[in-house]
Amino acid sequence: MQSFLNMFRGKDGRNYIITFALVSTLFFLWGFCNGMIDVLNRHFRNSLHVSNAGSGFVQFANFIGYFVMAIPSGLLARRFGYKGGILIGLVLIASGAFWFIPATWIGTFTGFLAGLFILAAGLAVLETIANPYTTVLGPPEMGPARINLAQTCNALGTFCGPLVAGAFVLSSTGEANTSNSTLYIPYLFIAGLVTVLIVLFWLSDLPDVQAEDESKIVASGQSMSSKPLLNRWHFTLAVGAQFFYVAAQIGIWAYFISYVRSTDMPNVPEWMSKALPAGWTYLDALGNWQVTDLGASKAFAGSILCFLAGRITGSMLLRVCSAHWTLAVFGLINSILMVVIMVHVGWLSVASLFLCNFFMSIMYPTIFALGIRGLGDHTKLGSSLIVMAIVGGAIMPILMGKLADIFSMRMSFAMPLFCFVYVFLYAAFWPTLENKDKTVPVSA
């Protein structure tokens, strides 16, 4: 227990565990919001009759908000501190959530995308601030473990999101739900939750803790100075790693339900269909048991349990294993799982689709922690740029949808395969990059 509490003890002896717990609620919030949009991807294909590639604009609207707000988020954090930035982000999220009431009445794809964009702008502010904040609430070497622990709350929110959204908008029969009339209800829940958080953070005392700059050292009597941010390869390549990781994660999640409902999915055995709750499967015209949209959303929520288990396991692993090697191993395993999905070997491919969530679990927070390691005064700007890399989730799922339209749903997983290979290579070479970036002599 004492070793756990020491994870949150600063150099001044202060324990930041209460602050950490409060900030972790934000991770649940954006996990819940992002978990819902993957249900919307399927729903809008049914209600508004958009293609696979067109439905990718749900992710585009969400993650382009991150891209647009990433740099302003860092500036807000520098101007108003952690607390002020968090409050601004929460107000934006509430505004986006409330917009879904008139958007449901308008009933157009563009109207719903506008709400997702506003909401995502607020999420971008929170992610830019909360992710690096967790890494400074204790010893620097425990930063990856802390951020992964906080991201466990994110995984829990991601698990709850599709359950709530699916219950309101997806069909429990073989016929698709083509109505948007109840779509605003889960967003009213978000607005209520955010209102409570605004009050809690307004009343709280968040210390404005700063990270140390590891490139500012004195060694062997030689004066050293801070290396320019964009010249630090462990950081700049982390931006690329985050771009491709988010592209892979969002692509897999966006088309998970479509994969389970596609011809690539093997028929459900009759014994399994009878064991599942009513409304999760149906008997098609050929006498085969298939998964309903609602059942597919429950399966997606189940895959998030794998993601949650990975976060819990990963946070424990990172207390004893090096972050970069753990990331490299997970990246390699997921590359192999993508190949299994693409070669189409029945239920083994479906199992791989579930299992890849376990090995994706630590990637985002670990890349984040490795990328901002030792940035010091550059931490907030560096965090902004890494959050900006989330735009990969806006661009690449559209490409994945296009591959699905041209070839097949399973072949579209070539996109996340490429992404996981990049993550593996970044992690494997991270020690070399970090050692080169750690110090730089002052020019004579």
N, C-alpha and C positions, 0 to 999 in steps of 0.2 A: 504493500500500500504506500509506503514511504517513497519507494522508487517511482511510483506512478505520480505522486504529488510533486516530486522533484522535476517532472517534465514541465511544470508550470512556474518554477521558481526563477525569478530574474536575478541579475547580478547584485541588485540592491537588497536581496533577501525577500522581496515581496512575492507572495504567491498569487498568480493570476488565474486560478482555476474558475472562479466565479465569473470573471470577465470572459474567459474562454467558453463557458457554458452558455452565456447569453449570446455571444456572437455565433455559436453553433446553431442557434435557432434560425439564423439567416440561411444557413446551408440547407436546412429542411425546406425552407420556403422556396428557394430557387429550384431545388430538386422536384418539389411538388409541381411547380409551374412548368418545368421542362418535361416532366413525365406526362403531363396532360396533352402537350402538343403532338405527341406521337399517336395518340388516339384521334386527334383532329385530322391528322394526315389521312387516315383511313376514312373518317366520317365525311370529309369534304369530297372524297372520290365518289361517295354514295349520294350525298345530298346536292352537290353542285356539279357532279359529273366531270371532274377534272381527270387528266391522265396521271400515270405514275410520276412523270416528270413535272407536270403541273402541280401535283400535290406536294412536291418538294419545295414549293414556294412558301408553305407553312413554316418549314425550317428556315427558309431564306429570310422571311419577315422577322422571325425571332432572332436569328443570329446576326443579321445585318445591324440590328439594334445594338448588339454588343460591339460591333466594329465601329459604328458611328460614335458611341459614347465612351469607348475605352480611354482615349486620350483626355477628353473632358473630365472623366471620372478621376484620373490621376491628379488633374489640376484642382478639382474640387477637394480632394483629400489633402492636398498641400495647403489650400487656402482655408478650409474649414476644419481640418483635422479629421480623425477617424469618425468621431461621433456625428459631426455635422454632415459629412459625406453619406453616412448610413441613413440619416434622417431624410436627406434629399432623395436617395434611392428608394426608400419606402414610400414616399409621397408619389413618385412616378409610378411605382407598381400599383398603388391604390387607384390612380387615375386610369391606368390601362385596364384594370379589372372592372371598374365601373363602366368603362366604355362599352363593354360587352352587352349591356342592357339596350342602348340604342342600336348597337350593331346587329343584335338579334332581330330587332324590328326592321332594320334596313334590309338584312338578309342577303347581302352580296359578299363575294369572296374578298374583294378589296376592303370592305368594311371590317371584316374579321381580321384581316392581315394588319390593318391599321392598329387595332387593339393589341395584337401580339407585339407589334413594333414598340408601342409606348411602354408596355409592360416589360419588354426585354431591355429597354433603355435603363429602367430602374434596376433590373437584375444585373446589368453590366456594372453599374455603380457599386452595388453590393459586392460583386465578385472581385472587382478591382481592389476594394478596401479590405474585405474580410479574409481573403486567401493569404495575402502577405501578413496581415495582422496576427493570424494564428502562429506564424513562423517566428514571431518576435516575443511571444508571451512565454518565455522560458529560455533554456539553453539553446544556442544556435544549432548544435549538432542533433537536437531532438526535433528540429523544425519539420522534417518530413513525417515523423511519427505523429506530431500534433495535427498537421494539416490533414493527414489521412484519417485521424480520429474524428475530426470535425466533419470530414466528407462522408463519414458513416451516417451522419444525420441527413446529408444530402441524398444518400442512397435510400434511406427510409422514406424521404419525401418523394423520391422518384418512384418508389414502390406504391405509395398511396395515390399518386396522381392519376395513373391510368385506371385504377379501381374506381375512383370517384367519377372521372370523366366518362369512362365506359358505361357506368350504370345509368348515366343520363342521356347519352347520345348514340350508343351502339345497339344493334338489333340482337335479340335472343332467338331469332328464327333464321331460316335460310334467306328470307327476304331482307333487303337492306333498309335501314331507317333513312328516309330522305327528308326528315324534318329538322330544322334548326331551332325549334321553339323553346327547348329546354337548355340550350347551350349556355345561357347566361348564369344558370344556377351555381355551377361549381366556381365560377368567377366571383360571385357574390361571397362565397365562402372565403376565397382568397382576400377579398377586400376587407372582410371582417377580421381575419387573422392579422393582416397588415396594420389595421387600425390599432389593435392591441399592442403590436410590436412598436409602433410609433410612440405610444405612451410609455412603454418600458424603457426604450432607449432615451427618450427625452428626460426621464427621471434618473437615469443611470450615470455613473461616473466612469467613463472610459479613459484610461491613461493613454497618452500619445507616445507609446514606446517606439524607439527608432532602432533600426538594425545597424550593426557595425560594418564598416567597409574594410574587407580583408585585404584589399590592394593597397591600403595606406598603412604601411609597416616600416619599421626601421630594422635592417638586418646588416650585420657586419659593419656598422658605422655608416652605411650608405642610406641617404635619404630616399624615400620612396613616395610616389604620389598616386592619386587615383587614376586608374586606366579609363579612357573614354568608354561609355556604355556599349556603343555599337562595335567596339573593337574587342569585346569580351566574347569569345566564341562559345563558351559554355552557356551564355545567355542568348546570343543571336540564333544559334541552332536550336535552342529550346523553343523559341518562337515558332520555328518550322515544325518541330516535334509536336507542339501543342496544336498547330493548325491541322496537321494530318491526324493526330489522335482524335480531336473533336470531330473531324470529318468522318472518321471511321465509326465512332460511337453513335453520332447522330444518324448516319446512314443506316447502320444496323437497326437502331431503334425505330427509325422512321418507317422502315419497310418490314419490320418484324411481323406485324399483323398481316400485311399483304403476302409475305412469304408463307405464313401458316394457312392463309386462305387461297394460295395459288395451287396450280397443278403440280408444283414441285413437292408439295406436302403429301406424304403417303396417306392412304385411307386410315381412318381411326378404327381399330379393332372393335367389334361389337361389345366385347366384355368391358373395354375401356369406356365406351360410350355410355353403357349402363351404369358404370361406377361414377361417372362425372355428374355434377348437378344438372338439372333440367335447364335447357336453354343454351348449353355450351356446345352441343352437337345437334345435327339433324340428319335425316335420311334423304339423300338426293334421288333424282329420277332414275338413276341406274342401280339403286339399292345399296349404295355405299354410304357409310357414315362419314360426315364431314364436320369440320369445326365451324361454328357460327362466328360472326363478327364479335359478339360479346364473349364467346369462349376464347377467341384469339386474344382479346384484350386481357382476359384473366391469365392466359398463358404468358403474355408479355409481362404482366405483374409478377408472375412466378419467376420469370427470368431475372427480374430485378432483385428477387430474393438471393439469387446467385451473386448478383452485383453487391448486395448488402453483405453477404457472407464473405466476399472477397475483401471488402473494405475493413471488416472486423479482423479477418485473418491478416490482411496486409498491414494494418496498424500495429499488430503484435509482431509480425515479421520484421518490420522496419525498426523495431527497438533493438534487434539483435543482428540484423543483416544490413549490409550496405545498400543504400537506396538505389544506386545506379545498377548494381547487378541484379537486384530484385526486379527492377523495371526491364532490364534486358531479357531476363528469363521469361517474364510474362509476355513481352512483345514477341519473342520467338514462338512461344506456345500458341498465341493467337494467330500468328501467321500460318501455322500448320492447320489450325481449326478452320480458317477461311478456305484453305485448299479442300478440306473434307466437305465443306458445304458446297463448293463449286462442282466437285466430281459427282455429287448426288448419289449417296449410298443410303437412301431411305431414312430410317429412324436415327442412324448414326449421325447423319447430317443435321437432323433436328436437335439431337443432343448437343452437337457442336455449337449450334446457334444459342442454346441456353448457356453452355459452359463458357463461351467466349466472354460473357458478362462478368464471370468471376475474375478472369484475367485482365479485363479492362479496368477493373475497379480502382486500382491504385494509380493508374496512369496519369490522369489529369493532375491530382494534387502532387504527385511525385515529380512530374516534369516541372510543375510550377515551383516547387521547393528547390529543385536542382538548378533551375534557371535563374532564380533571384538570389542564390547563395552568395553572400559576401558583397552585395551591391551597395550597402550602406545608404548614402544620401540619394542614390539612384533607384532605391527599391520601389518607391511609388511610381516613378516613370516606367521602370522595367516591368512592374506589375501591369501597368496600363497596356504596354505593348504585347505582353503575353495574353492578356484578356482579349486584345484586339485580334489575336490569332484565332479566336473562337469563330471568326468569319468562315473558317473552314467548314463549319456546320451549316453555313448558309449556301455555300457554293457547291460543295462536293455531293451532297445528297441529290441535287438536281441531275448531276452527271450519273449518279447511281441509278436514278429513276429512268434516265435515257437509255442506259445499258439494259435495264429490265424491259423497256418497251421494244428495243431492237432485238435483243437476244432472249433472255429469260430472267426470271427473278434470281435464280441461283447464280447465274453468270455475272450478275451485277455486283456480287461480292468480291470481284476482282479489285474494285476500288478500295474497300477496307484492307484487303490483302497488301496492297502497295503501301498503305498508310502504316500498318503495323511493322512492316519491314524497316521503314524509316525510323520509327520509334526504337526498334531494337538496335539499330546502328548508332543512333544518338546516345543511348544508354551505355552501350558497350565502349564507346570512345570518350565518354564524359570525363573520366579521371585525367586523361591526357589534356583535354580542353581546359579543364579547371585549373590544372597545375600551371599551364601557360598563362592563364589570365590572372593568377593570384597576385603577382607583383609586377611592377614596371618601374625602372629607374627614372629619376627626374633628368631631363635633358640638361646637359652642361650649358 
